[in-house]
């Protein structure tokens, strides 16, 4: 599962198309865009993640002898094509929006510029990697926003859909804002904090709850969070925890990181009553942690009830993004260039569903920020030969409802290009920050969103517009395709 060579992590039709291109040489260089159409979880934004693993996949892309033998056994590939695969290397360019960035529908998260066979092969793995981690990072950002600054621990490994989903889902969750993970392998691989306490089985394995707590406190005096709901939270768990804390205090053991965890019952009521008991005993700074099938909606609800919880353990509903189990990213051809041509020819995919009509051409994405607030005003998808001057007035319009327009006065906004080169001529040109650095970056990114776009119910969508030049190109291609269909 952690093998470096994921070359066969692809759909069969990518290989059958490759053989078709091989047998009918086109010498085409193409542009594919990876983007998504709808924000997950009913939100107004997403967080992109998985770029480092995508780059590693490209770096290790090669067909081994064993791979070739397996493909030969399928009896659908000819020997000259298999010989080509045995020497295959990715030689193209890839541009991407950095991990942890706030992103919106329709804008390219990844742009692949490569010979057509190479660009076709990498489609499935790019979608698999970016879709999964972007989904979990987005869910984590929502959960952390609901917690309003409280610490969130990701601990969904046992409920993740397989080991890789647990390992890399935890990575994405930390990028999205979680303070750490229970997954030790993720901690080792990505140098992120690993967190955890003990299970109910620890309590049940001792003659009584007090003895279990006391033993645990002796083992871990610097990190003593006691699970208090094995028998009865208020009649047994909290009193026994207080007894242990009092004994630690009397013995001169510093209470550095200590508290209780509640994993069942009415979390609002129990946490408030537990806080009263802890406070009366002089432990009003104790951590009160909660778990039990939490998500952003339940955390937000508990916050409105003034629950005395300041640390949250979120598992199943985070690591599986249970209310939106797929990110929905797609990979579409945008332009082609034949050998000898100096420019790309834009391509467009038509559909009866407006949202499935693609944006043609070689594109980039600019983000416009308000100078006064630092907040995002809009994103603009442009052709790569377009440059924006923030000192000039600019009028943006909705690409569907074109009568909706917004004017930006020169000097009142700042511009940032989002797509950056990560692979050039098959080689890495981008070094990823650490996961914890990406987490800090992601938190800053989310501060550029207006509060209205972060709410969970009916959030205000952020404008993603097309430049006039790209809009005109798209319109011309649509009219051209429409005329052909009538002939």
Beta strands, then each sheet from edge to edge (+ up, - down):
strand 1: 29-35
strand 2: 46-47
strand 3: 93-97
strand 4: 102-103
strand 5: 110-115
strand 6: 151-154
strand 7: 180-181
strand 8: 224-227
strand 9: 258-262
strand 10: 287-290
strand 11: 311-314
strand 12: 330-337
strand 13: 345-346
strand 14: 363-370
strand 15: 376-383
strand 16: 394-397
strand 17: 405-408
strand 18: 413-417
strand 19: 419-424
strand 20: 427-428
strand 21: 464-466
sheet 1: 13+ 12- 1+ 5- 3+ 19- 20+
sheet 2: 2+ 4-
sheet 3: 7+ 6+ 11+ 10+ 9+ 8+
sheet 4: 18+ 14- 15+ 21+
sheet 5: 16+ 17-
end
